[in-house]
Amino acid sequence: MIYPIGRLTLIQLVLLWIKRINGKNNLKINHSYIVAANHASFVDDLIVPSIVVLTKGRYIHMYVNMKFFKNFFLRKFLEWGRSIPVDVYKSKDAKKVNKNAFNLAIKCLKKGELVGIFPEGHRSMDGKLQKARVGIAKLALNAKVPIIPIGIIGSDKILPKGKRFLRFKRCVVNIGKPMFFDKYYGKENNKKALIKVTTMVMEEIARLSKQKYEF
């Protein structure tokens, strides 16, 4: 059983803050893939893997800001969750950290495992979509795997940025169909191709989260 304790405790607790999940069957494809979601709250880091674990019954390696690995207890929790540390704010070691993250994600996907990314890089201050980074496109094209877009509506009301305590608000999670980018394979170093793929993914996330992506 995947995450046996978590399935009985933490995941069930997370579900209390979810009003409805639409499109769960889209996660059941027999293929390794990348999950991409909008990011407006810390709770997104729990919502996305909880839904994947319950629906797919598989581990998912979430990209997580490396600063959270500096705390001993958080690090142990993130390691238990098989998270991948990334440098969001571009420190002096960012290039090395992110290269390691990319290589680990590729390795996981090549083994048939799942990877989760918030393409915007960090949480939105106001809940609105931010400009995404092209790393998700580069990863998908290198690993030759589809991307499953997820739009989360209302998580910013559960735990707004800057707040410490959860509010009993509930969010809606819309899961889109897998997006395949076969025609872009071999163009993982082409900037225009990376921007195009990233934009298509973000436009679908925008649709699922009832927003607009205007970058």
Phi, psi and omega in degrees: 000136180280130179046058187304316181290316181298323181295330183269341185239279187303312183297319178296325178292317179301321182298339179296335182264008179248119181283319185202143175239120179251137174086024182303328181297339179293342179274353189268010180297147182273071187197148170287150182201170176251133173262130180235125182226159172287161189222104182237000184198155174303327184294341176300327181293341176259324182297310185299305180295328179299315180293319181294315181298316180292323184277314186266336183068032184228155172294149171227129181268104181273136170290127181226138178309126185298339182298334181284347177277352182283335176276128185305310185290319177296320180299317179296321178295316182291324177292322176299322179278002179060038180286158180247118181286134176229153178265107184280324188257013171061063174283182182295338180259010186303315184300316180292314181299313184287331175293318178297320179297316180298313182296321179292319179297318178300315180300316180297313181295322179294335178274002179090014181268179185246147180230140179241134184222144168258101187302336180289343176095317178209173185294146176283141179287329185239008180088349180276152180297139176255170176294130182274157175266155187275004181302325181294322178292317180298320179292314181297319182287324177292318182275347182057053179232157178283166176242132176255113182279144177228132176249120180255125182247117173100001180292335178293341178277337180286312178217086180298152179300132180097349179264151183258338187244139179292142172257148180276071170250162182233144183250166175245136180242120178250121183254121182274173178286152178303138179252122182255142185231041183307322185290349179260359179297138184093355181246026184293349177249009179266113186302318180296320180294319180296317179295319181298311181296315179300317180296318179298318179295315182291326177294325178286321175298320178298316179298317182290332180260008178058048178229187174235144174248109188238059179234000000 
